[in-house]
Amino acid sequence: MRGSWLRETALTNNIANADTPNYQRQEVDFESTLQTALDSGQSLPEVEFAAHAVPSETGPNGAGVSIDQESARLSENGLDYQALTDVVNVRNGIVRSAIGIL
């Protein structure tokens, strides 16, 4: 959920800076970060996510952000975050049920 939250922040920053000259869009690839952590045996709570600049085609003002593409990415990320939230809620319900707290 931390990675998805950071991606949300990067995407909203991209939209906010769509008209900023020479702005490079930011991306958070938490899927690859998680896969690398799992492959290396790193503990998931220790995983650090980070936004990084992504070179892209620039518009007339030199900014590399498309409002339409960023809006679509933002919607997709919102769905991903909601799915993650649902999984956590189900997991918490199972734990509560197992220990007799309802």
PDB file as gemmi writes it, atoms N, CA and C in Angstrom:
CRYST1    1.000    1.000    1.000  90.00  90.00  90.00 P 1                      
ATOM      1  N   MET A   1       0.822  -1.194   0.000  1.00  0.00           N  
ATOM      2  CA  MET A   1       0.000   0.000   0.000  1.00  0.00           C  
ATOM      3  C   MET A   1       0.867   1.259   0.000  1.00  0.00           C  
ATOM      4  N   ARG A   2       2.053   1.166   0.650  1.00  0.00           N  
ATOM      5  CA  ARG A   2       2.946   2.330   0.655  1.00  0.00           C  
ATOM      6  C   ARG A   2       3.385   2.691  -0.764  1.00  0.00           C  
ATOM      7  N   GLY A   3       3.682   1.670  -1.554  1.00  0.00           N  
ATOM      8  CA  GLY A   3       4.121   1.916  -2.927  1.00  0.00           C  
ATOM      9  C   GLY A   3       3.028   2.537  -3.771  1.00  0.00           C  
ATOM     10  N   SER A   4       1.816   2.058  -3.596  1.00  0.00           N  
ATOM     11  CA  SER A   4       0.682   2.607  -4.337  1.00  0.00           C  
ATOM     12  C   SER A   4       0.406   4.048  -3.915  1.00  0.00           C  
ATOM     13  N   TRP A   5       0.546   4.312  -2.613  1.00  0.00           N  
ATOM     14  CA  TRP A   5       0.345   5.676  -2.106  1.00  0.00           C  
ATOM     15  C   TRP A   5       1.399   6.622  -2.686  1.00  0.00           C  
ATOM     16  N   LEU A   6       2.643   6.175  -2.734  1.00  0.00           N  
ATOM     17  CA  LEU A   6       3.707   7.002  -3.299  1.00  0.00           C  
ATOM     18  C   LEU A   6       3.473   7.236  -4.791  1.00  0.00           C  
ATOM     19  N   ARG A   7       2.999   6.204  -5.488  1.00  0.00           N  
ATOM     20  CA  ARG A   7       2.681   6.367  -6.912  1.00  0.00           C  
ATOM     21  C   ARG A   7       1.573   7.400  -7.090  1.00  0.00           C  
ATOM     22  N   GLU A   8       0.584   7.359  -6.215  1.00  0.00           N  
ATOM     23  CA  GLU A   8      -0.504   8.349  -6.268  1.00  0.00           C  
ATOM     24  C   GLU A   8       0.058   9.765  -6.136  1.00  0.00           C  
ATOM     25  N   THR A   9       0.978   9.941  -5.212  1.00  0.00           N  
ATOM     26  CA  THR A   9       1.601  11.249  -5.018  1.00  0.00           C  
ATOM     27  C   THR A   9       2.378  11.674  -6.258  1.00  0.00           C  
ATOM     28  N   ALA A  10       3.138  10.768  -6.842  1.00  0.00           N  
ATOM     29  CA  ALA A  10       3.908  11.086  -8.048  1.00  0.00           C  
ATOM     30  C   ALA A  10       2.980  11.460  -9.204  1.00  0.00           C  
ATOM     31  N   LEU A  11       1.903  10.705  -9.364  1.00  0.00           N  
ATOM     32  CA  LEU A  11       0.971  10.989 -10.460  1.00  0.00           C  
ATOM     33  C   LEU A  11       0.278  12.340 -10.282  1.00  0.00           C  
ATOM     34  N   THR A  12      -0.129  12.648  -9.056  1.00  0.00           N  
ATOM     35  CA  THR A  12      -0.769  13.951  -8.846  1.00  0.00           C  
ATOM     36  C   THR A  12       0.234  15.088  -9.036  1.00  0.00           C  
ATOM     37  N   ASN A  13       1.503  14.860  -8.662  1.00  0.00           N  
ATOM     38  CA  ASN A  13       2.537  15.858  -8.929  1.00  0.00           C  
ATOM     39  C   ASN A  13       2.735  16.047 -10.430  1.00  0.00           C  
ATOM     40  N   ASN A  14       2.687  14.948 -11.174  1.00  0.00           N  
ATOM     41  CA  ASN A  14       2.829  15.043 -12.628  1.00  0.00           C  
ATOM     42  C   ASN A  14       1.724  15.902 -13.223  1.00  0.00           C  
ATOM     43  N   ILE A  15       0.497  15.655 -12.784  1.00  0.00           N  
ATOM     44  CA  ILE A  15      -0.633  16.433 -13.310  1.00  0.00           C  
ATOM     45  C   ILE A  15      -0.492  17.897 -12.921  1.00  0.00           C  
ATOM     46  N   ALA A  16      -0.097  18.146 -11.683  1.00  0.00           N  
ATOM     47  CA  ALA A  16       0.061  19.529 -11.222  1.00  0.00           C  
ATOM     48  C   ALA A  16       1.150  20.265 -11.984  1.00  0.00           C  
ATOM     49  N   ASN A  17       2.156  19.535 -12.488  1.00  0.00           N  
ATOM     50  CA  ASN A  17       3.272  20.158 -13.193  1.00  0.00           C  
ATOM     51  C   ASN A  17       3.217  19.970 -14.707  1.00  0.00           C  
ATOM     52  N   ALA A  18       2.051  19.637 -15.220  1.00  0.00           N  
ATOM     53  CA  ALA A  18       1.918  19.363 -16.660  1.00  0.00           C  
ATOM     54  C   ALA A  18       2.333  20.546 -17.523  1.00  0.00           C  
ATOM     55  N   ASP A  19       2.174  21.752 -17.013  1.00  0.00           N  
ATOM     56  CA  ASP A  19       2.542  22.943 -17.787  1.00  0.00           C  
ATOM     57  C   ASP A  19       3.856  23.563 -17.333  1.00  0.00           C  
ATOM     58  N   THR A  20       4.582  22.889 -16.462  1.00  0.00           N  
ATOM     59  CA  THR A  20       5.862  23.398 -15.990  1.00  0.00           C  
ATOM     60  C   THR A  20       6.941  23.095 -17.015  1.00  0.00           C  
ATOM     61  N   PRO A  21       7.584  24.126 -17.555  1.00  0.00           N  
ATOM     62  CA  PRO A  21       8.617  23.885 -18.568  1.00  0.00           C  
ATOM     63  C   PRO A  21       9.718  22.955 -18.060  1.00  0.00           C  
ATOM     64  N   ASN A  22      10.108  22.017 -18.896  1.00  0.00           N  
ATOM     65  CA  ASN A  22      11.184  21.060 -18.650  1.00  0.00           C  
ATOM     66  C   ASN A  22      10.930  20.090 -17.493  1.00  0.00           C  
ATOM     67  N   TYR A  23       9.693  19.987 -17.045  1.00  0.00           N  
ATOM     68  CA  TYR A  23       9.368  19.034 -15.980  1.00  0.00           C  
ATOM     69  C   TYR A  23       9.424  17.620 -16.542  1.00  0.00           C  
ATOM     70  N   GLN A  24      10.076  16.718 -15.831  1.00  0.00           N  
ATOM     71  CA  GLN A  24      10.119  15.310 -16.196  1.00  0.00           C  
ATOM     72  C   GLN A  24       9.141  14.547 -15.315  1.00  0.00           C  
ATOM     73  N   ARG A  25       8.262  13.786 -15.941  1.00  0.00           N  
ATOM     74  CA  ARG A  25       7.278  13.035 -15.165  1.00  0.00           C  
ATOM     75  C   ARG A  25       7.976  12.049 -14.233  1.00  0.00           C  
ATOM     76  N   GLN A  26       7.337  11.800 -13.103  1.00  0.00           N  
ATOM     77  CA  GLN A  26       7.859  10.896 -12.080  1.00  0.00           C  
ATOM     78  C   GLN A  26       7.031   9.613 -12.077  1.00  0.00           C  
ATOM     79  N   GLU A  27       7.675   8.514 -11.753  1.00  0.00           N  
ATOM     80  CA  GLU A  27       6.994   7.227 -11.685  1.00  0.00           C  
ATOM     81  C   GLU A  27       7.527   6.440 -10.508  1.00  0.00           C  
ATOM     82  N   VAL A  28       6.675   5.600  -9.939  1.00  0.00           N  
ATOM     83  CA  VAL A  28       7.064   4.685  -8.877  1.00  0.00           C  
ATOM     84  C   VAL A  28       6.731   3.286  -9.378  1.00  0.00           C  
ATOM     85  N   ASP A  29       7.745   2.467  -9.559  1.00  0.00           N  
ATOM     86  CA  ASP A  29       7.535   1.109 -10.042  1.00  0.00           C  
ATOM     87  C   ASP A  29       7.606   0.162  -8.858  1.00  0.00           C  
ATOM     88  N   PHE A  30       6.522   0.153  -8.064  1.00  0.00           N  
ATOM     89  CA  PHE A  30       6.578  -0.656  -6.853  1.00  0.00           C  
ATOM     90  C   PHE A  30       6.502  -2.147  -7.132  1.00  0.00           C  
ATOM     91  N   GLU A  31       5.948  -2.542  -8.278  1.00  0.00           N  
ATOM     92  CA  GLU A  31       5.910  -3.968  -8.607  1.00  0.00           C  
ATOM     93  C   GLU A  31       7.328  -4.523  -8.760  1.00  0.00           C  
ATOM     94  N   SER A  32       8.174  -3.823  -9.518  1.00  0.00           N  
ATOM     95  CA  SER A  32       9.560  -4.267  -9.701  1.00  0.00           C  
ATOM     96  C   SER A  32      10.337  -4.190  -8.394  1.00  0.00           C  
ATOM     97  N   THR A  33      10.080  -3.164  -7.614  1.00  0.00           N  
ATOM     98  CA  THR A  33      10.760  -3.022  -6.326  1.00  0.00           C  
ATOM     99  C   THR A  33      10.409  -4.186  -5.406  1.00  0.00           C  
ATOM    100  N   LEU A  34       9.122  -4.555  -5.371  1.00  0.00           N  
ATOM    101  CA  LEU A  34       8.709  -5.686  -4.551  1.00  0.00           C  
ATOM    102  C   LEU A  34       9.317  -6.992  -5.053  1.00  0.00           C  
ATOM    103  N   GLN A  35       9.330  -7.177  -6.377  1.00  0.00           N  
ATOM    104  CA  GLN A  35       9.893  -8.403  -6.936  1.00  0.00           C  
ATOM    105  C   GLN A  35      11.372  -8.529  -6.604  1.00  0.00           C  
ATOM    106  N   THR A  36      12.099  -7.432  -6.718  1.00  0.00           N  
ATOM    107  CA  THR A  36      13.522  -7.431  -6.379  1.00  0.00           C  
ATOM    108  C   THR A  36      13.726  -7.767  -4.904  1.00  0.00           C  
ATOM    109  N   ALA A  37      12.879  -7.199  -4.045  1.00  0.00           N  
ATOM    110  CA  ALA A  37      12.985  -7.473  -2.608  1.00  0.00           C  
ATOM    111  C   ALA A  37      12.708  -8.945  -2.316  1.00  0.00           C  
ATOM    112  N   LEU A  38      11.681  -9.499  -2.957  1.00  0.00           N  
ATOM    113  CA  LEU A  38      11.361 -10.902  -2.736  1.00  0.00           C  
ATOM    114  C   LEU A  38      12.474 -11.811  -3.247  1.00  0.00           C  
ATOM    115  N   ASP A  39      13.024 -11.478  -4.411  1.00  0.00           N  
ATOM    116  CA  ASP A  39      14.107 -12.281  -4.987  1.00  0.00           C  
ATOM    117  C   ASP A  39      15.360 -12.274  -4.119  1.00  0.00           C  
ATOM    118  N   SER A  40      15.600 -11.148  -3.456  1.00  0.00           N  
ATOM    119  CA  SER A  40      16.813 -11.028  -2.634  1.00  0.00           C  
ATOM    120  C   SER A  40      16.586 -11.454  -1.186  1.00  0.00           C  
ATOM    121  N   GLY A  41      15.347 -11.818  -0.845  1.00  0.00           N  
ATOM    122  CA  GLY A  41      15.054 -12.244   0.517  1.00  0.00           C  
ATOM    123  C   GLY A  41      14.881 -11.101   1.500  1.00  0.00           C  
ATOM    124  N   GLN A  42      14.727  -9.897   0.985  1.00  0.00           N  
ATOM    125  CA  GLN A  42      14.560  -8.724   1.853  1.00  0.00           C  
ATOM    126  C   GLN A  42      13.190  -8.768   2.532  1.00  0.00           C  
ATOM    127  N   SER A  43      13.127  -8.345   3.765  1.00  0.00           N  
ATOM    128  CA  SER A  43      11.882  -8.266   4.515  1.00  0.00           C  
ATOM    129  C   SER A  43      10.996  -7.171   3.915  1.00  0.00           C  
ATOM    130  N   LEU A  44       9.726  -7.476   3.701  1.00  0.00           N  
ATOM    131  CA  LEU A  44       8.837  -6.509   3.054  1.00  0.00           C  
ATOM    132  C   LEU A  44       8.700  -5.185   3.804  1.00  0.00           C  
ATOM    133  N   PRO A  45       8.643  -5.181   5.151  1.00  0.00           N  
ATOM    134  CA  PRO A  45       8.577  -3.880   5.827  1.00  0.00           C  
ATOM    135  C   PRO A  45       9.810  -3.000   5.592  1.00  0.00           C  
ATOM    136  N   GLU A  46      10.916  -3.607   5.185  1.00  0.00           N  
ATOM    137  CA  GLU A  46      12.145  -2.845   4.955  1.00  0.00           C  
ATOM    138  C   GLU A  46      12.230  -2.275   3.534  1.00  0.00           C  
ATOM    139  N   VAL A  47      11.307  -2.659   2.665  1.00  0.00           N  
ATOM    140  CA  VAL A  47      11.362  -2.213   1.268  1.00  0.00           C  
ATOM    141  C   VAL A  47      11.145  -0.706   1.195  1.00  0.00           C  
ATOM    142  N   GLU A  48      12.032  -0.044   0.476  1.00  0.00           N  
ATOM    143  CA  GLU A  48      11.929   1.408   0.280  1.00  0.00           C  
ATOM    144  C   GLU A  48      11.490   1.688  -1.150  1.00  0.00           C  
ATOM    145  N   PHE A  49      10.439   2.454  -1.296  1.00  0.00           N  
ATOM    146  CA  PHE A  49       9.950   2.853  -2.605  1.00  0.00           C  
ATOM    147  C   PHE A  49      10.409   4.269  -2.887  1.00  0.00           C  
ATOM    148  N   ALA A  50      10.637   4.563  -4.162  1.00  0.00           N  
ATOM    149  CA  ALA A  50      11.081   5.907  -4.523  1.00  0.00           C  
ATOM    150  C   ALA A  50      10.546   6.279  -5.897  1.00  0.00           C  
ATOM    151  N   ALA A  51      10.247   7.549  -6.031  1.00  0.00           N  
ATOM    152  CA  ALA A  51       9.849   8.074  -7.337  1.00  0.00           C  
ATOM    153  C   ALA A  51      11.112   8.393  -8.128  1.00  0.00           C  
ATOM    154  N   HIS A  52      11.056   8.168  -9.425  1.00  0.00           N  
ATOM    155  CA  HIS A  52      12.192   8.498 -10.280  1.00  0.00           C  
ATOM    156  C   HIS A  52      11.677   9.138 -11.564  1.00  0.00           C  
ATOM    157  N   ALA A  53      12.509   9.982 -12.136  1.00  0.00           N  
ATOM    158  CA  ALA A  53      12.142  10.672 -13.376  1.00  0.00           C  
ATOM    159  C   ALA A  53      12.139   9.684 -14.532  1.00  0.00           C  
ATOM    160  N   VAL A  54      11.161   9.823 -15.401  1.00  0.00           N  
ATOM    161  CA  VAL A  54      11.037   8.962 -16.567  1.00  0.00           C  
ATOM    162  C   VAL A  54      11.145   9.841 -17.808  1.00  0.00           C  
ATOM    163  N   PRO A  55      12.181   9.621 -18.604  1.00  0.00           N  
ATOM    164  CA  PRO A  55      12.283  10.400 -19.843  1.00  0.00           C  
ATOM    165  C   PRO A  55      11.088  10.107 -20.741  1.00  0.00           C  
ATOM    166  N   SER A  56      10.498  11.143 -21.279  1.00  0.00           N  
ATOM    167  CA  SER A  56       9.356  10.968 -22.168  1.00  0.00           C  
ATOM    168  C   SER A  56       9.350  12.078 -23.210  1.00  0.00           C  
ATOM    169  N   GLU A  57       8.525  11.877 -24.195  1.00  0.00           N  
ATOM    170  CA  GLU A  57       8.404  12.879 -25.258  1.00  0.00           C  
ATOM    171  C   GLU A  57       7.877  14.172 -24.665  1.00  0.00           C  
ATOM    172  N   THR A  58       8.475  15.262 -25.021  1.00  0.00           N  
ATOM    173  CA  THR A  58       8.077  16.547 -24.449  1.00  0.00           C  
ATOM    174  C   THR A  58       7.086  17.273 -25.340  1.00  0.00           C  
ATOM    175  N   GLY A  59       6.277  18.085 -24.688  1.00  0.00           N  
ATOM    176  CA  GLY A  59       5.305  18.896 -25.406  1.00  0.00           C  
ATOM    177  C   GLY A  59       5.920  20.220 -25.823  1.00  0.00           C  
ATOM    178  N   PRO A  60       5.104  21.139 -26.307  1.00  0.00           N  
ATOM    179  CA  PRO A  60       5.611  22.433 -26.784  1.00  0.00           C  
ATOM    180  C   PRO A  60       6.342  23.247 -25.721  1.00  0.00           C  
ATOM    181  N   ASN A  61       5.971  23.077 -24.444  1.00  0.00           N  
ATOM    182  CA  ASN A  61       6.625  23.837 -23.378  1.00  0.00           C  
ATOM    183  C   ASN A  61       7.808  23.086 -22.768  1.00  0.00           C  
ATOM    184  N   GLY A  62       8.123  21.909 -23.300  1.00  0.00           N  
ATOM    185  CA  GLY A  62       9.243  21.132 -22.796  1.00  0.00           C  
ATOM    186  C   GLY A  62       8.882  20.180 -21.678  1.00  0.00           C  
ATOM    187  N   ALA A  63       7.627  20.198 -21.222  1.00  0.00           N  
ATOM    188  CA  ALA A  63       7.197  19.287 -20.166  1.00  0.00           C  
ATOM    189  C   ALA A  63       6.903  17.918 -20.769  1.00  0.00           C  
ATOM    190  N   GLY A  64       7.220  16.863 -20.032  1.00  0.00           N  
ATOM    191  CA  GLY A  64       7.016  15.505 -20.515  1.00  0.00           C  
ATOM    192  C   GLY A  64       5.799  14.843 -19.912  1.00  0.00           C  
ATOM    193  N   VAL A  65       4.697  15.579 -19.779  1.00  0.00           N  
ATOM    194  CA  VAL A  65       3.509  15.055 -19.122  1.00  0.00           C  
ATOM    195  C   VAL A  65       2.300  15.202 -20.037  1.00  0.00           C  
ATOM    196  N   SER A  66       1.555  14.116 -20.190  1.00  0.00           N  
ATOM    197  CA  SER A  66       0.281  14.141 -20.887  1.00  0.00           C  
ATOM    198  C   SER A  66      -0.813  14.008 -19.831  1.00  0.00           C  
ATOM    199  N   ILE A  67      -1.660  15.005 -19.734  1.00  0.00           N  
ATOM    200  CA  ILE A  67      -2.738  14.994 -18.736  1.00  0.00           C  
ATOM    201  C   ILE A  67      -3.609  13.749 -18.908  1.00  0.00           C  
ATOM    202  N   ASP A  68      -3.937  13.400 -20.148  1.00  0.00           N  
ATOM    203  CA  ASP A  68      -4.794  12.237 -20.390  1.00  0.00           C  
ATOM    204  C   ASP A  68      -4.146  10.945 -19.896  1.00  0.00           C  
ATOM    205  N   GLN A  69      -2.876  10.759 -20.211  1.00  0.00           N  
ATOM    206  CA  GLN A  69      -2.186   9.541 -19.782  1.00  0.00           C  
ATOM    207  C   GLN A  69      -2.032   9.496 -18.262  1.00  0.00           C  
ATOM    208  N   GLU A  70      -1.691  10.618 -17.670  1.00  0.00           N  
ATOM    209  CA  GLU A  70      -1.529  10.651 -16.212  1.00  0.00           C  
ATOM    210  C   GLU A  70      -2.864  10.411 -15.514  1.00  0.00           C  
ATOM    211  N   SER A  71      -3.948  10.953 -16.057  1.00  0.00           N  
ATOM    212  CA  SER A  71      -5.267  10.733 -15.471  1.00  0.00           C  
ATOM    213  C   SER A  71      -5.651   9.261 -15.536  1.00  0.00           C  
ATOM    214  N   ALA A  72      -5.333   8.606 -16.648  1.00  0.00           N  
ATOM    215  CA  ALA A  72      -5.614   7.175 -16.778  1.00  0.00           C  
ATOM    216  C   ALA A  72      -4.779   6.380 -15.779  1.00  0.00           C  
ATOM    217  N   ARG A  73      -3.510   6.737 -15.637  1.00  0.00           N  
ATOM    218  CA  ARG A  73      -2.642   6.056 -14.658  1.00  0.00           C  
ATOM    219  C   ARG A  73      -3.151   6.280 -13.237  1.00  0.00           C  
ATOM    220  N   LEU A  74      -3.632   7.488 -12.969  1.00  0.00           N  
ATOM    221  CA  LEU A  74      -4.159   7.809 -11.643  1.00  0.00           C  
ATOM    222  C   LEU A  74      -5.405   6.965 -11.341  1.00  0.00           C  
ATOM    223  N   SER A  75      -6.275   6.806 -12.326  1.00  0.00           N  
ATOM    224  CA  SER A  75      -7.467   5.969 -12.146  1.00  0.00           C  
ATOM    225  C   SER A  75      -7.083   4.516 -11.901  1.00  0.00           C  
ATOM    226  N   GLU A  76      -6.134   4.010 -12.682  1.00  0.00           N  
ATOM    227  CA  GLU A  76      -5.675   2.630 -12.515  1.00  0.00           C  
ATOM    228  C   GLU A  76      -5.066   2.428 -11.129  1.00  0.00           C  
ATOM    229  N   ASN A  77      -4.265   3.379 -10.708  1.00  0.00           N  
ATOM    230  CA  ASN A  77      -3.649   3.275  -9.385  1.00  0.00           C  
ATOM    231  C   ASN A  77      -4.705   3.320  -8.283  1.00  0.00           C  
ATOM    232  N   GLY A  78      -5.735   4.118  -8.468  1.00  0.00           N  
ATOM    233  CA  GLY A  78      -6.819   4.178  -7.487  1.00  0.00           C  
ATOM    234  C   GLY A  78      -7.509   2.829  -7.342  1.00  0.00           C  
ATOM    235  N   LEU A  79      -7.720   2.143  -8.457  1.00  0.00           N  
ATOM    236  CA  LEU A  79      -8.315   0.807  -8.414  1.00  0.00           C  
ATOM    237  C   LEU A  79      -7.385  -0.180  -7.720  1.00  0.00           C  
ATOM    238  N   ASP A  80      -6.089  -0.085  -8.016  1.00  0.00           N  
ATOM    239  CA  ASP A  80      -5.109  -0.955  -7.358  1.00  0.00           C  
ATOM    240  C   ASP A  80      -5.106  -0.722  -5.852  1.00  0.00           C  
ATOM    241  N   TYR A  81      -5.125   0.535  -5.445  1.00  0.00           N  
ATOM    242  CA  TYR A  81      -5.104   0.867  -4.019  1.00  0.00           C  
ATOM    243  C   TYR A  81      -6.365   0.343  -3.331  1.00  0.00           C  
ATOM    244  N   GLN A  82      -7.500   0.481  -3.996  1.00  0.00           N  
ATOM    245  CA  GLN A  82      -8.752  -0.020  -3.419  1.00  0.00           C  
ATOM    246  C   GLN A  82      -8.697  -1.535  -3.255  1.00  0.00           C  
ATOM    247  N   ALA A  83      -8.147  -2.239  -4.249  1.00  0.00           N  
ATOM    248  CA  ALA A  83      -8.022  -3.696  -4.149  1.00  0.00           C  
ATOM    249  C   ALA A  83      -7.116  -4.076  -2.978  1.00  0.00           C  
ATOM    250  N   LEU A  84      -6.021  -3.353  -2.821  1.00  0.00           N  
ATOM    251  CA  LEU A  84      -5.114  -3.621  -1.698  1.00  0.00           C  
ATOM    252  C   LEU A  84      -5.808  -3.370  -0.367  1.00  0.00           C  
ATOM    253  N   THR A  85      -6.579  -2.319  -0.290  1.00  0.00           N  
ATOM    254  CA  THR A  85      -7.323  -2.001   0.926  1.00  0.00           C  
ATOM    255  C   THR A  85      -8.319  -3.108   1.244  1.00  0.00           C  
ATOM    256  N   ASP A  86      -8.993  -3.619   0.213  1.00  0.00           N  
ATOM    257  CA  ASP A  86      -9.949  -4.710   0.415  1.00  0.00           C  
ATOM    258  C   ASP A  86      -9.252  -5.964   0.955  1.00  0.00           C  
ATOM    259  N   VAL A  87      -8.075  -6.278   0.417  1.00  0.00           N  
ATOM    260  CA  VAL A  87      -7.325  -7.443   0.874  1.00  0.00           C  
ATOM    261  C   VAL A  87      -6.942  -7.281   2.343  1.00  0.00           C  
ATOM    262  N   VAL A  88      -6.464  -6.104   2.712  1.00  0.00           N  
ATOM    263  CA  VAL A  88      -6.077  -5.858   4.106  1.00  0.00           C  
ATOM    264  C   VAL A  88      -7.295  -5.976   5.026  1.00  0.00           C  
ATOM    265  N   ASN A  89      -8.429  -5.439   4.600  1.00  0.00           N  
ATOM    266  CA  ASN A  89      -9.632  -5.523   5.431  1.00  0.00           C  
ATOM    267  C   ASN A  89     -10.089  -6.966   5.624  1.00  0.00           C  
ATOM    268  N   VAL A  90     -10.024  -7.773   4.564  1.00  0.00           N  
ATOM    269  CA  VAL A  90     -10.402  -9.183   4.680  1.00  0.00           C  
ATOM    270  C   VAL A  90      -9.437  -9.896   5.616  1.00  0.00           C  
ATOM    271  N   ARG A  91      -8.146  -9.635   5.448  1.00  0.00           N  
ATOM    272  CA  ARG A  91      -7.132 -10.258   6.307  1.00  0.00           C  
ATOM    273  C   ARG A  91      -7.362  -9.889   7.768  1.00  0.00           C  
ATOM    274  N   ASN A  92      -7.633  -8.616   8.018  1.00  0.00           N  
ATOM    275  CA  ASN A  92      -7.897  -8.185   9.388  1.00  0.00           C  
ATOM    276  C   ASN A  92      -9.159  -8.842   9.947  1.00  0.00           C  
ATOM    277  N   GLY A  93     -10.168  -9.019   9.112  1.00  0.00           N  
ATOM    278  CA  GLY A  93     -11.386  -9.705   9.551  1.00  0.00           C  
ATOM    279  C   GLY A  93     -11.126 -11.143   9.920  1.00  0.00           C  
ATOM    280  N   ILE A  94     -10.270 -11.814   9.147  1.00  0.00           N  
ATOM    281  CA  ILE A  94      -9.910 -13.201   9.447  1.00  0.00           C  
ATOM    282  C   ILE A  94      -9.170 -13.273  10.781  1.00  0.00           C  
ATOM    283  N   VAL A  95      -8.234 -12.360  10.992  1.00  0.00           N  
ATOM    284  CA  VAL A  95      -7.486 -12.348  12.253  1.00  0.00           C  
ATOM    285  C   VAL A  95      -8.423 -12.083  13.432  1.00  0.00           C  
ATOM    286  N   ARG A  96      -9.310 -11.110  13.281  1.00  0.00           N  
ATOM    287  CA  ARG A  96     -10.263 -10.815  14.364  1.00  0.00           C  
ATOM    288  C   ARG A  96     -11.137 -12.017  14.664  1.00  0.00           C  
ATOM    289  N   SER A  97     -11.603 -12.685  13.622  1.00  0.00           N  
ATOM    290  CA  SER A  97     -12.436 -13.861  13.794  1.00  0.00           C  
ATOM    291  C   SER A  97     -11.656 -14.967  14.496  1.00  0.00           C  
ATOM    292  N   ALA A  98     -10.404 -15.135  14.125  1.00  0.00           N  
ATOM    293  CA  ALA A  98      -9.579 -16.195  14.707  1.00  0.00           C  
ATOM    294  C   ALA A  98      -9.319 -15.978  16.198  1.00  0.00           C  
ATOM    295  N   ILE A  99      -9.236 -14.708  16.599  1.00  0.00           N  
ATOM    296  CA  ILE A  99      -8.973 -14.459  18.024  1.00  0.00           C  
ATOM    297  C   ILE A  99     -10.259 -14.138  18.788  1.00  0.00           C  
ATOM    298  N   GLY A 100     -11.384 -14.217  18.100  1.00  0.00           N  
ATOM    299  CA  GLY A 100     -12.677 -14.062  18.755  1.00  0.00           C  
ATOM    300  C   GLY A 100     -13.130 -12.636  18.970  1.00  0.00           C  
ATOM    301  N   ILE A 101     -12.617 -11.690  18.186  1.00  0.00           N  
ATOM    302  CA  ILE A 101     -13.032 -10.285  18.296  1.00  0.00           C  
ATOM    303  C   ILE A 101     -13.862  -9.953  17.058  1.00  0.00           C  
ATOM    304  N   LEU A 102     -15.114  -9.675  17.253  1.00  0.00           N  
ATOM    305  CA  LEU A 102     -15.958  -9.250  16.145  1.00  0.00           C  
ATOM    306  C   LEU A 102     -16.767  -8.089  16.514  1.00  0.00           C  
TER     307      LEU A 102                                                      
END                                                                             
